[in-house]
Amino acid sequence: MIILPLYIDPGTGSMLFSILIGAAATLFFLAKALWLKLKLFFAGKKGVQEDKSYKKYVIYCEDKRYWTVFQPVIEEFERRKIELTYYTGSKDDVVFERKYEYIKPEYIGTGNVAYAKLNMLSAGIVLMTTPGIQVYQLKRSKNVKHYSHIFHSCTDSSMYRLFGLDYFDSVLMTGDYQADDIRLLEKQRNLPAKELVTVGCTYLDVLKEKMAAIPDEENHEFTVLVSPSWGKSALLGLYGEKLLDPLVESGMKIIIRPHPQSRISEKGMLERLLERYRDAKNLSWDNERDNIYSLKKADIMISDFSGIVYDYTFLCDKPVMYANAEMDLLPYDIYDTGHAPWAVTTLQKIGIPIREEDFKDIAQIIRNASDSPELAKLRAHYKAEAWQHIGEAGKLTADYMISKMSSL
């Protein structure tokens, strides 16, 4: 008998490994919960047992890059001397550097390992910026009373993958305008109405304070910041050298800040561009955790449909140029609303469009880009609409969590 070698391709192998790890983690937590129930039963406490794993307030931060989203909330709980559990998917999360007394941080891993723990969680209220609960691997635990979502950008509430917010009990918004799409989708999908509360934007509050503390550059040179989204429709993936070559040849100071996801999903493309411009003296790459240092230096931004456009617009009040603000909406909730995203229609009002055929003259276009009073007025209008309660988001979020907990 001939035994043929078994071959498993890398993709399938990775998937199987992920499934095995997830199954093992799930079995571990199930066994732990069963052991606790058996101990209580044989101790004669069935029906009156106390769940010692219960956490009143929980924040789940899937990655350290969302630290600024939760920092104002954490510090508000610390100030009020209220205990809060902070689960993070990053071993080097900033929270571990802080010496909080009432904040209890814990690294819970990533992917299926983290989901296994979260799916068995016992808690009062859980706050997260991760969408898609009950849609993918992350499920609602029957032992959690309330799930609340908080946004990590001032943009459309419907720009998540399909059903991103459908199974949350509440959504904490940066501006009232985000409620319209949520209510529309609830009606279309026959969903119960979620609680919608406008608290402001936590991470912009943090960045505003940090940016104010950065000293101005001495001998500042006019600087162009290229900061796109990621994917085949995004600026670098779509145009790459076609845009960057004339920018470098202009002699202007250029900073490129790739989207964090590009370093994961578009590594080959970035490596090609890094090699191509290795000797360009006027071009630098920004890989800092915070985007504020590049935002502070830039006199103008070139982007696409990336949310960083609004960080720059709202924090710096400077002009933005955009190329190809279109994207495939089919995988997103916005597709079911039947209208264009707020982020795109707003960009078309406050931004300066450029086309591929304009790239050869990009230096002159940038020099001629006018920051008219009309554009400045529009920027102020949409900032007021999208970023309400400036400086208060941490307090208002904590207020909501504590008030909601008292009513559960």
KEKE-693314 format. One record per residue (C-alpha): z, x, y. Coordinates in steps of 0.1 Angstrom, whole numbers, padded with zeros to 4 digits, always signed. Last residue first. Layout:
BEGIN
ZXY ...
END
This chain:
BEGIN
+0356-0300+0475 +0366-0308+0511 +0387-0277+0517 +0359-0255+0503 +0334-0270+0527 +0356-0262+0557 +0361-0226+0545 +0324-0220+0538 +0313-0236+0571 +0337-0217+0593 +0328-0185+0575 +0291-0192+0583 +0299-0201+0619 +0320-0169+0624 +0293-0146+0609 +0265-0163+0629 +0282-0161+0663 +0264-0133+0681 +0233-0154+0689 +0240-0190+0682 +0203-0198+0677 +0176-0174+0666 +0144-0193+0658 +0140-0217+0687 +0155-0194+0714 +0134-0166+0701 +0104-0189+0701 +0108-0196+0739 +0116-0161+0749 +0084-0148+0731 +0064-0175+0748 +0076-0165+0783 +0068-0128+0776 +0033-0137+0765 +0028-0157+0797 +0042-0130+0818 +0015-0107+0804 +0022-0077+0782 -0014-0064+0783 -0030-0045+0756 -0055-0023+0774 -0040+0010+0761 -0038-0005+0726 -0074-0017+0727 -0086+0017+0739 -0069+0035+0710 -0081+0008+0685 -0118+0013+0694 -0129+0021+0658 -0104-0005+0646 -0121-0034+0664 -0145-0042+0636 -0115-0048+0613 -0102-0074+0637 -0073-0073+0662 -0052-0103+0674 -0026-0099+0702 +0007-0117+0693 +0028-0145+0709 +0007-0175+0702 -0010-0164+0669 +0024-0151+0658 +0038-0186+0662 +0011-0202+0641 +0017-0175+0614 +0055-0176+0613 +0055-0214+0615 +0035-0215+0583 +0003-0236+0582 +0005-0272+0571 +0002-0292+0538 +0039-0291+0530 +0031-0283+0493 +0016-0249+0502 +0047-0240+0522 +0066-0239+0489 +0048-0207+0479 +0025-0196+0450 -0006-0212+0467 +0000-0197+0502 -0025-0168+0498 -0021-0149+0530 -0035-0148+0565 -0022-0129+0594 -0051-0105+0591 -0045-0080+0619 -0017-0083+0643 -0008-0067+0676 +0028-0072+0690 +0040-0068+0725 +0076-0060+0734 +0108-0081+0736 +0128-0055+0717 +0152-0075+0696 +0134-0109+0693 +0099-0095+0691 +0107-0065+0669 +0128-0085+0644 +0102-0113+0647 +0073-0090+0637 +0096-0076+0609 +0089-0109+0591 +0055-0095+0579 +0024-0116+0585 +0003-0087+0597 +0016-0057+0617 +0008-0034+0647 +0038-0029+0670 +0039-0017+0706 +0062+0006+0726 +0080+0018+0695 +0111+0040+0697 +0137+0012+0694 +0118-0005+0665 +0116+0028+0647 +0154+0033+0649 +0161-0004+0642 +0144-0005+0608 +0176+0001+0589 +0174+0017+0554 +0154+0046+0568 +0120+0054+0552 +0100+0058+0583 +0068+0079+0579 +0055+0101+0607 +0021+0106+0623 +0013+0128+0653 +0012+0161+0634 -0012+0149+0608 -0010+0175+0580 +0002+0152+0552 -0021+0124+0564 -0042+0120+0533 -0014+0130+0509 +0009+0103+0523 -0019+0078+0522 -0026+0084+0485 +0011+0083+0477 +0014+0050+0495 -0014+0034+0475 +0000+0047+0442 +0035+0033+0449 +0022-0001+0457 +0047-0023+0438 +0079-0003+0442 +0075+0016+0474 +0055-0014+0487 +0086-0036+0482 +0104-0017+0509 +0076-0026+0534 +0060+0005+0547 +0072+0019+0581 +0044+0040+0597 +0052+0057+0629 +0023+0069+0651 +0024+0091+0683 -0009+0088+0700 -0035+0115+0694 -0063+0088+0690 -0075+0105+0658 -0043+0093+0640 -0050+0057+0650 -0087+0060+0642 -0078+0072+0606 -0049+0047+0601 -0070+0015+0604 -0098+0022+0580 -0075+0045+0560 -0054+0016+0548 -0073-0017+0553 -0062-0043+0528 -0032-0026+0511 -0020-0011+0544 -0022-0044+0564 -0011-0069+0538 -0034-0092+0518 -0033-0071+0486 +0005-0069+0487 +0032-0057+0512 +0042-0066+0547 +0032-0044+0576 +0049-0020+0600 +0026+0002+0620 +0047+0014+0650 +0028+0028+0680 +0046+0052+0703 +0041+0063+0739 +0061+0095+0742 +0097+0096+0753 +0108+0127+0771 +0144+0119+0762 +0148+0091+0738 +0171+0062+0747 +0205+0062+0731 +0211+0040+0701 +0243+0018+0707 +0223-0013+0718 +0203-0011+0686 +0234-0013+0665 +0247-0044+0683 +0213-0062+0680 +0210-0051+0644 +0242-0068+0634 +0234-0101+0652 +0199-0099+0637 +0215-0097+0603 +0237-0128+0607 +0210-0151+0621 +0222-0183+0635 +0246-0209+0620 +0224-0240+0618 +0237-0262+0590 +0217-0282+0565 +0235-0300+0537 +0211-0308+0510 +0195-0342+0505 +0190-0351+0468 +0155-0343+0455 +0126-0368+0451 +0101-0340+0451 +0081-0352+0481 +0112-0363+0500 +0131-0330+0493 +0099-0311+0503 +0098-0328+0537 +0135-0324+0543 +0133-0286+0537 +0101-0284+0558 +0118-0299+0588 +0151-0282+0585 +0138-0247+0595 +0133-0259+0631 +0170-0261+0636 +0173-0223+0638 +0188-0195+0617 +0197-0219+0588 +0225-0221+0563 +0212-0241+0534 +0235-0264+0513 +0238-0277+0477 +0211-0254+0463 +0187-0265+0437 +0155-0270+0456 +0157-0238+0477 +0130-0216+0461 +0112-0245+0443 +0079-0225+0445 +0081-0190+0458 +0098-0187+0492 +0080-0193+0525 +0093-0229+0528 +0123-0222+0551 +0098-0206+0575 +0109-0175+0595 +0139-0159+0611 +0149-0136+0583 +0176-0131+0556 +0183-0168+0552 +0216-0182+0538 +0218-0203+0506 +0249-0222+0495 +0259-0231+0460 +0289-0254+0455 +0314-0263+0428 +0308-0235+0404 +0320-0240+0368 +0287-0256+0356 +0270-0223+0366 +0237-0228+0383 +0211-0205+0368 +0195-0172+0376 +0169-0165+0350 +0142-0184+0369 +0142-0219+0384 +0179-0228+0384 +0184-0206+0415 +0150-0197+0430 +0162-0180+0462 +0185-0150+0466 +0203-0151+0500 +0236-0159+0484 +0268-0178+0491 +0289-0191+0462 +0316-0218+0468 +0345-0227+0445 +0340-0203+0416 +0338-0198+0378 +0308-0177+0370 +0290-0180+0336 +0255-0179+0351 +0266-0152+0374 +0277-0128+0346 +0245-0133+0326 +0225-0131+0358 +0238-0096+0366 +0229-0083+0332 +0196-0102+0333 +0184-0085+0364 +0208-0061+0382 +0242-0046+0377 +0276-0063+0385 +0290-0039+0411 +0323-0054+0424 +0336-0058+0459 +0370-0075+0466 +0373-0083+0503 +0408-0090+0514 +0420-0054+0521 +0388-0038+0532 +0384-0001+0531 +0347+0001+0537 +0326+0027+0518 +0323+0003+0488 +0307-0024+0510 +0279+0000+0519 +0263-0007+0485 +0259+0025+0465 +0262+0009+0431 +0237-0018+0441 +0235-0053+0425 +0265-0066+0445 +0292-0091+0438 +0316-0097+0468 +0347-0117+0461 +0365-0131+0491 +0402-0132+0500 +0411-0147+0533 +0429-0125+0559 +0412-0142+0588 +0398-0108+0600 +0387-0100+0564 +0369-0133+0561 +0351-0127+0594 +0343-0091+0584 +0326-0104+0552 +0306-0130+0571 +0294-0104+0597 +0284-0080+0568 +0265-0106+0547 +0230-0103+0561 +0236-0067+0571 +0242-0058+0534 +0209-0073+0523 +0193-0039+0517 +0221-0032+0493 +0205-0055+0467 +0213-0087+0449 +0242-0097+0472 +0262-0125+0457 +0291-0137+0479 +0320-0156+0463 +0348-0177+0477 +0375-0194+0455 +0371-0171+0425 +0382-0185+0391 +0386-0159+0363 +0422-0170+0357 +0412-0205+0348 +0445-0222+0343 +0451-0242+0312 +0464-0278+0313 +0441-0294+0287 +0450-0271+0259 +0481-0252+0267 +0496-0249+0232 +0493-0211+0230 +0467-0216+0202 +0445-0235+0227 +0449-0210+0255 +0440-0181+0232 +0410-0200+0218 +0398-0208+0253 +0401-0172+0264 +0382-0160+0233 +0354-0185+0240 +0350-0172+0276 +0348-0136+0264 +0324-0145+0236 +0301-0162+0261 +0304-0132+0284 +0294-0108+0257 +0267-0131+0243 +0250-0133+0277 +0251-0095+0281 +0235-0090+0247 +0209-0116+0254 +0200-0100+0287 +0198-0066+0272 +0176-0079+0244 +0153-0098+0268 +0149-0068+0291 +0141-0046+0261 +0115-0071+0249 +0099-0073+0284 +0098-0035+0287 +0082-0032+0252 +0057-0059+0261 +0047-0040+0292 +0047-0006+0275 +0024-0017+0246 +0040-0021+0212 +0024-0003+0184 +0035-0007+0147 +0022+0021+0125 +0001+0008+0096 +0016+0009+0061 -0010+0013+0034 +0000+0000+0000 
END
